[in-house]
Amino acid sequence: MLEMKEVSKVYGRHQALQPVSFSLEKEGIYGVVGPDGAGKTTLLRLMAGALRPSSGEVIHTTGAKIGYVPQTFGMYEDMSIAENLHFYGQLNGVPAPEREKRIRELLDRTGLAPFSDRLAGALSGGMKQKLAIATAVLHRPGLVVLDEPTNGVDPVSRQEVWEIVRSVLREGTTVVISTQYLEGAGLCDEVFLMHQGRIIGRKSPSAFVSEFPYHVWVVRDAGSVRVEWLPRLRQEPAIAEAYARGTDLVVLCREKERVKEMLETLRRDREGVGPVEEEPASYEDVFTQAVKEAEGRESA
Ligand SMILES: Nc1ncnc2c1ncn2[C@@H]1O[C@H](COP(=O)(O)OP(=O)(O)OP(=O)(O)O)[C@@H](O)[C@H]1O
């Protein structure tokens, strides 16, 4: 439904996106993650056709109607939820009888029905995002591009936004969604990981985790050692990363058994430090490490 051929973007002298080529062939939810300034918004705008590439070609193969929700969505704040939906429906050429039906359906699905007369300007962040998604899918586009729709939204509403995204997919609309909350990555069919204007990985979330080359040991209730041990652990060649997380100490390593022994030996000398346990790698670990390694390659 979408093909990007050697697409790049330069703003002035800043290359925000290096030439990328890929296509979205299967229906699904495609996540775009990466640190601030990685080029997520630029890539999404190009995919939505809302920005002209500096080079290359963006082909929407389904001839598809597209929906796009930018980071700051232009809602009419002095119009109600229902009025905004009618306005955008009209703008996208949805005929009146179908529009009515579709708006009722979307109001129900987003949980906005009881508030349909409320002015958009008076909505919470989560409700605004739900309204923005509803307006973008009203005309049943083949592809909808959502730029950080969970940004600044509380955890409960974030889950609701993801439920709406999944329901959009069930209608046959493919979703491209950028997010800084990595919990969302697991809900995507595929994730594009971006760093400094490059796509440094594209895989299913489970493949990102299963192909992660490190084991994760966690020292529970590590107290003060979760800071004290860090310099020493980080010097170990077998250890890729060590950091404090809450009351625990997290260690990413290659030589699993040797590192476990090392942690057990350190632990024996300290009273009250909890057990050493293995954990599956988190998306946070996987993506952070991939970005660090990309940085290493660039500075090498
Ligand atoms: N209109 C513009 N003019 C000049 N530079 C820009 C412009 N828009 C973006 N950039 C720069 O291009 C790079 C990529 O920006 P982009 O907004 O695509 O990143 P991002 O990954 O979406 O980050 P964020 O999450 O902070 O929006 C950044 O360094 C940004 O400062």
PDBQT file of the ligand as one rigid body, heavy atoms in Angstrom, charges set to zero:
ROOT
HETATM    1  N1  LIG A 401      11.401  22.456   9.622  1.00  0.00    +0.000 N 
HETATM    2  C1  LIG A 401      12.611  22.105  10.059  1.00  0.00    +0.000 A 
HETATM    3  N2  LIG A 401      13.703  22.855   9.810  1.00  0.00    +0.000 NA
HETATM    4  C2  LIG A 401      14.926  22.518  10.238  1.00  0.00    +0.000 A 
HETATM    5  N3  LIG A 401      15.196  21.384  10.938  1.00  0.00    +0.000 NA
HETATM    6  C3  LIG A 401      14.166  20.586  11.240  1.00  0.00    +0.000 A 
HETATM    7  C4  LIG A 401      12.819  20.903  10.825  1.00  0.00    +0.000 A 
HETATM    8  N4  LIG A 401      12.014  19.915  11.262  1.00  0.00    +0.000 NA
HETATM    9  C5  LIG A 401      12.806  19.029  11.912  1.00  0.00    +0.000 A 
HETATM   10  N5  LIG A 401      14.097  19.426  11.888  1.00  0.00    +0.000 N 
HETATM   11  C6  LIG A 401      15.242  18.710  12.460  1.00  0.00    +0.000 C 
HETATM   12  O1  LIG A 401      15.308  17.439  11.833  1.00  0.00    +0.000 OA
HETATM   13  C7  LIG A 401      15.629  16.413  12.775  1.00  0.00    +0.000 C 
HETATM   14  C8  LIG A 401      14.541  15.361  12.782  1.00  0.00    +0.000 C 
HETATM   15  O2  LIG A 401      13.347  15.933  13.273  1.00  0.00    +0.000 OA
HETATM   16  P1  LIG A 401      12.018  15.121  13.530  1.00  0.00    +0.000 P 
HETATM   17  O3  LIG A 401      11.012  16.074  14.084  1.00  0.00    +0.000 OA
HETATM   18  O4  LIG A 401      11.673  14.378  12.312  1.00  0.00    +0.000 OA
HETATM   19  O5  LIG A 401      12.492  14.107  14.657  1.00  0.00    +0.000 OA
HETATM   20  P2  LIG A 401      11.640  13.246  15.672  1.00  0.00    +0.000 P 
HETATM   21  O6  LIG A 401      12.299  11.936  15.753  1.00  0.00    +0.000 OA
HETATM   22  O7  LIG A 401      10.221  13.311  15.281  1.00  0.00    +0.000 OA
HETATM   23  O8  LIG A 401      11.855  13.976  17.017  1.00  0.00    +0.000 OA
HETATM   24  P3  LIG A 401      10.773  14.524  18.033  1.00  0.00    +0.000 P 
HETATM   25  O9  LIG A 401      10.202  13.337  18.701  1.00  0.00    +0.000 OA
HETATM   26  O10 LIG A 401      11.602  15.389  18.925  1.00  0.00    +0.000 OA
HETATM   27  O11 LIG A 401       9.793  15.306  17.183  1.00  0.00    +0.000 OA
HETATM   28  C9  LIG A 401      15.803  17.110  14.099  1.00  0.00    +0.000 C 
HETATM   29  O12 LIG A 401      17.184  17.324  14.280  1.00  0.00    +0.000 OA
HETATM   30  C10 LIG A 401      15.062  18.413  13.938  1.00  0.00    +0.000 C 
HETATM   31  O13 LIG A 401      15.648  19.413  14.721  1.00  0.00    +0.000 OA
ENDROOT
TORSDOF 0
